[in-house]
Amino acid sequence: MVADTGAAGGPGRLRYLNRPRGVRVEAGEDGRPTAVRLPAGRQGLSGRRCAVEAVLERWRIDDEWWREQPVSRLYYSLLLEDGRTVTVYRDLVSGRWARQAY
C-alpha cells in the first residue's frame, strides 16, 4: 500500500495498489471464460462486452488454507476480441469473478 496522494496525510489514509476489481464473466460449460464485461474506467476500458478470442494461460493458486478465509483462485490470462489482454480469476470459495491488474 502507498499513501493516497490525493488526500490529506494522516492515519488511515492508505489505499491498495492493484486491488482486484469485480468483473462480469460469461463462461462455457467447461468453466472457461467466453466473454468479459469490463467496467469503464480510467485505463481506457470500454464497459462493453468483449468476446474471448483465446485463453493464453491458466493457473490455480491455493493458499492460506488454515485461515478462516482461505485463498483458492483459478486465474486466466485472456486475449480479447479487440486485441487487449486481461487477467481474470474465479474465486473458488465465493464463486465471484475479478480482474487482476498488474
N, C-alpha and C positions, 0 to 999 in steps of 0.2 A: 504494500500500500504506500501511497505517497500523499503528501499534504495537498488538499484541493486548493489550487492557486486562485480560484475564482471566489473564494470566501475568506473572511477574516480569520486570522490564526486563532488557535486555542484548542483545548481538549475536545475530542470528538469530531474534529474537522478532517477526517481521513476518508479516502474513497478507495475502492478496489480498482486495480488495473486489470483489464481483460476479463472482467466478470462475465460469465456465461449469461446469455440472454435467451429467454424463451422464444421458440420459433414453431410455426406450424409445418408439419411434415406429413406428406401423403406417402404411405408405404404399401408395397405389394404384399401378396400372400406370404412371401418368404421373409417379410420384415424389412427388406431393403428399401431405402427412400426412392420414390419415383418422382416427387416434386416437392419443392420447398417454397414457402411464402415468407420471405424475409421482411422484417419491419422496415419501413422507410426510416432513414437516419442520416447522420452527417457523413457516413462513409460512402455515400452515393448509392445506397441500396434503395431499390425502387418500391418496395411494398407490394409488388405484384407476384403472381405465381410463376415460378421458373421450373421447368421440367429438368430432371436429372439426365444429363447426357451419358455420364459414366460414373461408376464408383471407382475412384482411383486407389483407395486404400481403406482397409477396415481393421480395427484392433479393439481389444477389450481391456478394461482396467478394473480390477477388483482390489480394493484396499480398505484398510481400517475396519475389517470385518468384526473386530472385537468391540467396536464402539456402538452406541445406541443408534446412530445413523451411519451405516457403512456406505462406502462408495463402490458402486457397481455400474459401469457405463460401457456402452458399445458405441464406439466412435466410427464415423465415416468421413473420409475426405472425398468431396463430390465435385465433379465438373458439371456446371450448369449449362443450359442451352445457350445462354448469352456469353459464354466463354469464361465466366468467373469461376473460381474455385472457392469452396467454403468447407469448413469442418463443422459437422453437427454431431450430437450424440444423443442416444436414448438412455435416460436414467433407468436402469433396470429395477430399481427399488420403487420409484414413484410412477414409472411409465411415461414421464414427460420428456419432450424433446427440447434441446437447447442448441444454440450456436456458440461455438468456442472461437473467439477472435484471438489472433496472435499478434 
